[in-house]
Amino acid sequence: MEVKGKIKLITDTKTYGANGFRKREVVIVTDEQYPQFLNIEFTQDKTDLLNQFKAGDEVEISINLRGREWVSPQGETKYFNSIQGWRISKITQEAPGSVPPPLQDSFPPADDFDLNNEPDDLPF
């Protein structure tokens, strides 16, 4: 699954526990009628993917939705969701003021016309 948006924030990499679990988050804002602020986490070696991006970049991120169940010591069950990113790429936009290539004309070249054999029915 992919999501697109503009990067609002990229956090520093944080390390947790004795095993050195690494996590880094990026917040993107979607471009739709009601923009959404999506917090996407990158973990372990994927945290380095964010090094080449900055706030304001338009990106597309490949994600996985993750959900888990947790039972508290009191026996209460809770559910948590997370969005994990595993690939990110910059969306390239055309340069402002760029001119599209000309369309191909369906007319034959001008030298294929014989203007002397055309009827002259114009009033002037």
Secondary structure, DSSP 8 states (H G I E B T S, - for coil): -EEEEEEEEE---EEETTTTEEEEEEEEE--SSS--EEEEEEEGGGGGGGGG--TT-EEEEEEEEEEEEEE-TTS-EEEEEEEEEEEEEE-----TT---------S--GGG--GGGS------
